[in-house]
Amino acid sequence: MGRSFEVRKVSMAKTAGQKTKVYSKYGKQIYVMAKNSGADPVNNSSLRALIEKAKRDQVPAHVIDRALEKAKGVGGEDYVSARYEGYGPGGCAVIIDCLTDNNMRTITDVKNCFTKTGSKFGAPGSVAHSFDHLAVFAFDGPSVDEVLEALLMAEVDVSDVEEQNGQILVFAPTTEYAKAKQAILDSYPDTTLAVDEISFIPQTSSEISEDDVPMFEKFVGMLNDCDDVQEIYHNAKLPA
């Protein structure tokens, strides 16, 4: 299949301000998931996975605990999901997932990122068709064939298994997320998942020229600075 997927490990932010933004985004995600589907990680596997991801990204325990306690209370903010699409610098396809309590503010902030970098804000569905929405896992494992066999024995509907940069990558439909994760952990109990998420995986890459790199980096930086932006997916391939 040869999917283009970078095994991402979120590095520690260099400044206190950047750290605060990372913590805030995780806090909001945990709060919304806990409020909507239960604040007990023991009985909420999706929440448990999100908390594990936050810990891997070095989010402090007090940030996680505060979000959970807030979700157990009465009232609070009413966040909704919002997804925007378009074409970034160099013509790359971009999907932006947000959590917002003010749609007008969020869409204005996101549109400004497109406008100020010469990018094109698109209609819903304008680029999503060129991505696959999949559960993705990466870990240090044996061979691709052995991992595939283990997943098939567990009756997991696998989309693909690949080796990349010395790690095994497993792709599965989003509906198979929990089943695939459990099968991996059951088959390899000592493994640590370097990637454990549901993501938009580009079907093809769009090469960005050297001239477009500064504007692309500005575009992504501006989006990351938007408080409501949670995830940014793109198919840009930067020059080596």
Long-range contacts (C-beta under 8 A, 24 or more apart in sequence): 1-159, 1-160, 1-162, 1-171, 2-162, 3-132, 3-160, 3-162, 3-169, 3-171, 3-201, 3-202, 3-203, 4-201, 4-202, 4-204, 4-205, 4-235, 4-237, 5-136, 5-164, 5-169, 5-199, 5-201, 7-138, 7-164, 7-165, 7-167, 7-169, 7-194, 7-195, 8-195, 9-194, 10-56, 10-57, 12-58, 21-224, 21-225, 21-227, 22-57, 22-59, 23-59, 23-60, 23-63, 24-227, 25-229, 25-230, 26-50, 26-54, 26-57, 26-59, 26-63, 26-64, 26-67, 27-59, 27-63, 27-64, 27-66, 27-67, 28-67, 28-79, 28-99, 28-230, 29-99, 29-230, 30-54, 30-64, 30-67, 30-68, 30-71, 31-67, 31-68, 31-70, 31-71, 31-76, 31-77, 31-79, 32-71, 32-79, 32-99, 34-67, 34-68, 34-71, 34-72, 35-71, 35-76, 39-68, 39-71, 39-72, 41-68, 45-178, 49-181, 49-196, 52-196, 53-196, 53-197, 77-101, 82-106, 82-107, 82-228, 83-124, 84-110, 84-121, 85-122, 85-123, 85-124, 85-125, 85-126, 85-127, 85-128, 86-114, 86-119, 86-120, 86-121, 86-122, 86-126, 86-127, 87-119, 87-120, 87-122, 87-127, 88-114, 88-117, 88-119, 88-216, 88-219, 88-220, 88-234, 88-236, 89-117, 89-118, 89-119, 89-208, 89-212, 89-215, 89-216, 89-218, 89-219, 90-206, 90-207, 90-208, 90-209, 90-212, 90-215, 90-216, 90-236, 91-206, 92-206, 92-208, 92-216, 92-234, 92-235, 92-236, 93-127, 93-130, 93-131, 93-202, 93-206, 93-234, 93-235, 94-119, 94-127, 94-232, 94-233, 94-234, 95-127, 95-128, 95-131, 95-200, 95-232, 95-233, 95-234, 96-223, 96-229, 96-231, 96-232, 96-233, 97-229, 97-230, 97-231, 97-232, 97-233, 98-226, 98-228, 98-229, 98-230, 99-228, 99-230, 100-228, 105-228, 106-226, 106-228, 109-226, 109-228, 109-229, 110-223, 110-226, 110-229, 112-222, 113-219, 113-222, 113-223, 113-226, 114-219, 116-222, 117-215, 117-216, 117-218, 117-219, 117-222, 118-215, 119-219, 128-200, 130-202, 130-203, 130-204, 130-235, 131-200, 131-201, 131-202, 131-203, 131-233, 131-235, 132-159, 132-171, 132-200, 132-201, 132-203, 133-174, 133-198, 133-199, 133-200, 133-201, 134-159, 134-171, 134-172, 134-173, 134-174, 134-198, 134-199, 134-201, 135-170, 135-171, 135-172, 135-173, 135-174, 135-176, 135-177, 135-180, 135-181, 135-197, 135-198, 136-169, 136-170, 136-171, 136-195, 136-196, 136-197, 136-198, 136-199, 136-201, 137-169, 137-170, 137-172, 137-180, 137-181, 137-184, 137-193, 137-195, 137-196, 138-164, 138-167, 138-168, 138-169, 138-170, 138-193, 138-194, 138-195, 139-167, 139-168, 139-184, 139-188, 139-191, 139-192, 139-193, 139-194, 139-195, 140-166, 140-167, 140-168, 140-191, 140-192, 140-194, 141-167, 141-168, 141-188, 141-191, 142-168, 144-168, 147-184, 147-187, 150-183, 150-184, 150-187, 150-188, 151-180, 151-183, 151-184, 151-187, 154-179, 154-182, 154-183, 154-186, 154-187, 155-179, 156-180, 156-183, 167-194, 169-195, 171-201, 174-198, 199-231, 199-233, 200-233, 202-233, 202-234, 202-235, 203-235, 204-235, 205-235, 205-236, 205-237, 206-235, 206-236, 206-237, 207-237, 207-239, 208-236, 208-237, 208-238, 208-239, 209-239, 210-239, 213-238, 213-239
